[in-house]
Amino acid sequence: MVGGAVGVVVGLLATFALRAAMVGDGDASVSGASGGSTTGAEGARSAPEALWLFGFDTVRVDPDTFEHAHRLGRPGFGEVRAYGHRVYMASRASGRVGVLDATTNEMREADGPPTDRTEGAEANLAVTEGCLWLVTGDGAVTSITRDGFDDPVTVEVGDGSAGGQTRVVAVSRRSVVAVVESASGLTLTLVTDEDRATRRVTRPAVSVSEGSGVVRGVASAGGRVWIAYRRELRWFDVAAARDTAWVLVANGARLLRYGVGSTRPEASVRLLADAPRTLRAQAAVVAGRGAIWALVPTGAEPGDHRAAVVRVDPDRDVVGERLDSPSDLFVGAIAVT
């Protein structure tokens, strides 16, 4: 979720192949959950499949029917990333980490590794088979174990110059890529489990000549890192599925689909009839369970925090079900397990 100047909506994506990282219709509403009568039973065994809405409370919804909304009675925090039947959370500002288990509805929090305690760019959290990878400072990525949130190992990423805006994204079961912006351009650094063991990065970084302050989204799919560049965009978020990238534009009103190597969208999917007039933090797009899921603001006024989750079929570029959330829930993030 990124804010920027008002202007014409234009998107440009670049892909970077990382060979070492490659591995072999109806509407619903969660308004009824706001009264607390549908609160989920923490600890009870549940199916792992779920759509999660994170706001002033955490709401679990059946991802196939958009029914059976259950409140957990506690909010999530920071950025969220789904991995298997768990959703991991991390806040660079507070230094907290957490995990939500979809099979028990239990949420656990802990102190994470030391950070610079600043609100950095998006993609401060990535999840691999054994670790959480956190951006803990400009040019610094720290990994901790997924189970115990312990054994922190920090590696320096980038080109060795003064650290810049840093993001991290998982590109395989055992590796991540850190994207660092500096005055000289972008630097992509592949970090693997072996680097965690040796506490250093031994392979050269890939540098891209592009000015700083242009990246507005990072995602990965098929061993590639997708980087969304700002031109005259107001804001957008990005998710990747298969060999395509999906960019949320027009303040959440449309999704654009890009193919490998393309600089222009191959498809445009309208999510809302009219683009919201104001910029909101309530916007996200994620890939999961064979679909693209977009969280878009639907409130007409600045104090109206209503939002909708829209499911899109990535094979047919077709909008499916829509789930509306009330203003008092103030949903700001979603995840799919």
N, C-alpha and C positions, 0 to 999 in steps of 0.2 A: 504494500500500500504506500504510494508515494504521491506527494503533492507537488505541483509545479505551476508554471504560468499558464494562463488560459490562452488557447490557440487552436490551430487546426490540428486534428488528430492524425498523426503520421507515425508509422512504426518501421523500425529497421532491425533485423536480427542478424547476428553473425554466429556461425558454428565453428567450433574448434575440435577436430578429431583427436582423441587421446587414445592411441592404440593400446597403451599399457593398461588403460582403465577398462577396456571392453571385456565383457563376460559372455566365454563361449556365446399414459399421458393424462393428467389431471392435476389439480392444485390441492395443497394441504396446508395446515397451519399448526403452529405450536402454541397458539394463544392459550389453549386449555391447560397447558403445563404451568402457566404463570401463577396459578392459584395454589400450587403445591400439592394438589390431590393426586398427581401422577408421579410423585417423587419415586425414583428407583431405589430398590433395596441394595445398599452397598454390601458387598460380600457374597451376594447370591450369585450362583453360576449363571452365566448368560452366553448366548452365541457370540462369537467374536465379531460378526459382521455388524457394523454400525456406522451411521453418519453422526458426527459430533459437532455441536454448535457451542462455541465458547464465548461467553459474555459475562454479565453479572452473575450468572449461574452457568453450569454445564448441562447441556441437554443431549440426551441420546435418542436417536430416531432410527427406525427401520430403514435401511438404505434402498430397499426394493419397493416398498409401499409408501414410504414417507408417513407411516402411521406409528402408533405406540410411542409417543414422545414422553420421555421420563427425565425429570430433573434430578441431579445428583445432590443438590443442596450446597455446592461449593464451586467457586469459579476456578478456571484455569488461569494461566498467566503467560506473559512473554510470547515467544513464537512457539508454534506447535508443529510437530512432524509425526506422521503415522509410520509405524514400522511393524509389520505383522499384526498381532492383536493388541498392540500397545500404541499409545500416543505419548510422545515425549515433549516436554516443555522446557524452555530455558529463557531467562531474562538476563541480558547483558547489563542492564541498569541496576538490578538488585543482586545479581550473582546467584540467584536461585535456580535450581533444576528440579524437574519432577517427571512423574510418569503416571499415566492412567491405563489400567488394565481393563480391556474390553470384556474379558471373561468373568470379571468379578465386580466391575464398576468401582474399584478402589483406586484412589488417587494418593500418591506419596510424593512428598516434597523434601528437599534437602539443600544444604548449602553447596554450591558448586565451587569450581576453582576460582581463584582471585581474577577479577576482571578490572578494566579501567572504569567500570560503572557508568558508561555513557550509552545513550541510545544510538546504536550504530545503524547501518543500513539493514535492509532485509537480508535473509539468508545468513543469520548468525548461528544457525543450528543445523547440523547434518547428522544422520544416523546410519551406522553401518552394522555389520553382524555382531561385533563385540563392543563397539564404542559409541559414545556421543562425542561429536566434534563441535567445539564451541569457538567462536571468534571472541577472544578475551582482550584484544587490543588491536590497534592498527598494525598489520603485518605479523600478527601472532594468532596461532590456532592451537587450542589445547584439547586433548582427548582425555576422556575419563571412561571407566567401565560402564556398560549399560546396566548391569545388575546392581552394583554397589555404589555407583557414582563416586568411585575412588580411583586411586593410582593415577593422578593427573600427570600428563606429559605435554609440554609445550614445545612447539617447533616454530621457527621463524620462516615466514613465507614472503614471497615477493622477490624483487631484484636486488635486495640489500640496501637500497636507498631509504630515505625517510619513509616510514610506513604510511600508507594511505588507507582510504576506505576499503575495508576487507569483507569479503563474503565467502562462505564455504558451502559446497554442495556435494552430496554423495554421487559417485559415478559408477560404483560397483559395490559388491557385498563387503569389500575390504579396503576401499580407497575413496578418497575425497579429492576435490580440486578446490584450492583457494584462489579467489580472484581478487587481486589487489589493484586499486587505482592509485596512480601517482602522477606527478607533473609530466613524466616522460611517457605515460601511457598505461596500458594494462599488462599485468603479469599474471600468468596462470601457473600454479604450482601443484603438481600431483603429489599427494601424500598418502602413503600406504601403511599397513600394519608394520612393515619392516622399519619404517621411519620412526614409528612409535617405540619400537624396541631399541633403536640406536640413538633416539632423541635428536636426530638431525635428518635433513633432506639431502640425498646424495645425487639426485638427478638435476639437470639444468631446468630452469623455468622457461616458459614460452612467453616472450614479450610481444605485445601488439601495439603498434603506434597509433594511439588514439588518446585525445586529451582527457583529463580527469573530469569527474562530475557528470559523466554521460550515461553510466550504467544505471538502469532502473529495474532490472530483474535478471535473475540467474536461475537456470534449471538444467536438468540433465536427462538424457534418454539415449539408449542405444550406444553408450560409450562416448557420446558427444556432450559438450557443454554448450548450452544455448545462452547467449547474452543479449538482452534487450537494451537497445540504445535509445536515449532520449534525443528527439529532434525538436518537434513542436508539440509533443505530447503534454497533456495536462498531468496525467499519471497513468500508470498501468502496472499490473502484476503479471507474472508469467508462470506457466506450468508446462511440462513436457510429457508427451505420451507417444510411445513408439518412435517413429522418425519425424514427428511433427512437434511444433511448439504452438501454444495457445496464449494469446496476449489479450488481456482485458483492457478495453479502451473506452473512451467516451463516458468517463465516470461510472463505468459499470454497465452501460447500455448495450455494448456489443463485445463479442469475442472474435478475434482474428486468428486464422490458422495459417501457419507458415510451414513449408516443407524444407527438407535439407538443402542448404545452399541458396534458398530463395530470399530475395530482398523485398518482395512484395507479397501481401497476403494471398493465399490461394482460395480462401473462403472467408466469408463474414457471416456471423450468426447473431441475429438480434435477440437480446435477452429482455430488454425493456422497450416499451413503445416510445418513451421519451427519456432522454438522458437527464439524470439529476442535475440540478442547477449548481449545487455546491459540492466541494471536494470533501470526501469523508474518509475516515480511517476504516470504515466498514466495507472493505473490498478485498477479495482474494480469489484466486483460482488454483485448484489443485487437481491432480490426476489420481485416480484410484478405482479399483473394481471395474476396469474396462470403460470408464466414463470420465468426462471432464465435469467438475463441480465448481460453479461460480457463486461466490457470495457477493451480492450487489445491494447497495442501499436503495430503499424505495420511499423513504420519508420525503415529504414535500418541503419541509422547513428545517432550518438548522437544528432545532431541538427535537426533531422527530427522528428517532433512531430505528425505525422499522427497517427490516432488511428481508431479502429473499435468497434462498439457495436454489439454484437452477441446475438441473442435470442435463448434460449435452452428450449425444451419441457422437463420438469422434469419427466413426466410419461413415456416417450419413450426414453429418453437420446439421443434426436435427435437435431442437430443444424438446426435452421430455418433461418430467414432472417438476413442479415448483413448490417449495415449502416456504411459507411466510412466517416471520418471527415478529413479535410485538416490540414496541419501542422500549418498554421497561426492561427487556432482556438485554438490549444493546449488544447484539452479537458482533464480534469483531474478528473471529477466526473460525475456520472449519477444518475438519480432518475426517478421513474415511479409513476404517479398519476392515 
